[in-house]
Amino acid sequence: MSSKIRGKPKSKHEQYLQERFEELCAYKEANGHCRVPFRYEKNKKLGNWVIQMRRCYKQHDKKQDSVFKKRFAQLEAVGFEWEVKSSAKDDARQ
């Protein structure tokens, strides 16, 4: 599993996305999944970003928008889940 987006980020926004993606990969390495809790105390930015990515996925036409299509494919490649149900057990482990 590669935690690098191909190419060097060209803008602050792309750099932000790259940083969150790398943090997600580190989270998966440590926890065995990509289900970052919304209120993840160790990294609140990552928890918020995961929610933002899921909202973005629901709002965009995945077939037509090539920028988002690439980003979504990259997340899926590392095991990102677009639909998750929160459980008290998962929240307690964080």
C-alpha positions as CSV (number, residue, x, y, z in Angstrom):
1,M,0.0,0.0,0.0
2,S,1.5,3.3,-1.0
3,S,0.7,6.4,1.0
4,K,1.9,8.8,-1.7
5,I,-0.2,10.5,-4.3
6,R,1.6,10.5,-7.6
7,G,3.4,13.7,-8.3
8,K,4.2,16.6,-6.1
9,P,1.3,18.6,-4.6
10,K,0.9,21.8,-6.5
11,S,-1.2,23.9,-4.2
12,K,-1.8,24.3,-0.5
13,H,-5.1,22.5,-0.9
14,E,-3.4,19.5,-2.7
15,Q,-0.8,19.5,0.1
16,Y,-3.5,19.4,2.7
17,L,-5.2,16.5,0.9
18,Q,-1.8,14.7,0.6
19,E,-1.1,15.1,4.4
20,R,-4.6,13.8,5.3
21,F,-4.2,10.9,3.0
22,E,-0.8,9.9,4.5
23,E,-2.4,10.2,8.0
24,L,-5.2,8.0,6.9
25,C,-2.7,5.4,5.7
26,A,-0.8,5.6,9.0
27,Y,-4.1,5.2,10.8
28,K,-4.9,2.1,8.8
29,E,-1.5,0.7,9.5
30,A,-2.0,1.1,13.2
31,N,-5.7,0.1,13.4
32,G,-6.3,-2.3,10.5
33,H,-9.0,-0.2,8.9
34,C,-9.8,3.3,7.6
35,R,-12.9,4.0,9.8
36,V,-11.5,7.0,11.6
37,P,-14.0,8.3,14.2
38,F,-15.4,11.8,13.6
39,R,-14.2,12.8,17.1
40,Y,-10.8,11.2,16.8
41,E,-9.0,12.9,19.7
42,K,-5.5,12.0,18.4
43,N,-6.1,13.8,15.1
44,K,-9.2,15.9,14.8
45,K,-8.3,17.1,11.3
46,L,-8.2,13.5,10.0
47,G,-11.6,12.7,11.6
48,N,-13.1,15.8,9.9
49,W,-11.4,15.1,6.6
50,V,-12.8,11.6,6.5
51,I,-16.3,12.9,7.0
52,Q,-15.7,15.6,4.3
53,M,-14.5,12.9,1.8
54,R,-17.7,10.8,2.4
55,R,-19.9,13.9,1.9
56,C,-18.0,14.8,-1.2
57,Y,-18.4,11.2,-2.5
58,K,-22.2,11.4,-2.0
59,Q,-22.5,14.8,-3.8
60,H,-20.4,14.3,-6.9
61,D,-21.1,12.3,-10.1
62,K,-18.4,9.7,-9.8
63,K,-18.6,8.9,-13.5
64,Q,-18.2,12.4,-14.8
65,D,-15.8,14.3,-12.5
66,S,-12.3,13.0,-13.3
67,V,-10.6,14.9,-10.5
68,F,-12.8,13.4,-7.8
69,K,-12.8,10.0,-9.6
70,K,-9.1,9.8,-9.2
71,R,-9.2,10.8,-5.5
72,F,-12.0,8.4,-4.8
73,A,-10.1,5.5,-6.5
74,Q,-7.1,6.3,-4.5
75,L,-9.0,6.2,-1.2
76,E,-10.7,2.9,-2.3
77,A,-7.3,1.4,-3.1
78,V,-6.3,1.7,0.6
79,G,-9.5,0.3,1.8
80,F,-11.5,3.4,2.5
81,E,-15.2,2.7,3.2
82,W,-17.8,5.2,1.9
83,E,-20.6,4.0,4.1
84,V,-20.0,3.0,7.8
85,K,-22.2,2.7,10.8
86,S,-20.8,4.0,14.0
87,S,-20.7,1.6,16.9
88,A,-20.0,2.3,20.6
89,K,-17.4,-0.5,20.5
90,D,-15.4,1.2,17.7
91,D,-15.6,4.6,19.4
92,A,-14.5,3.2,22.7
93,R,-11.4,1.7,21.1
94,Q,-10.2,5.0,19.9
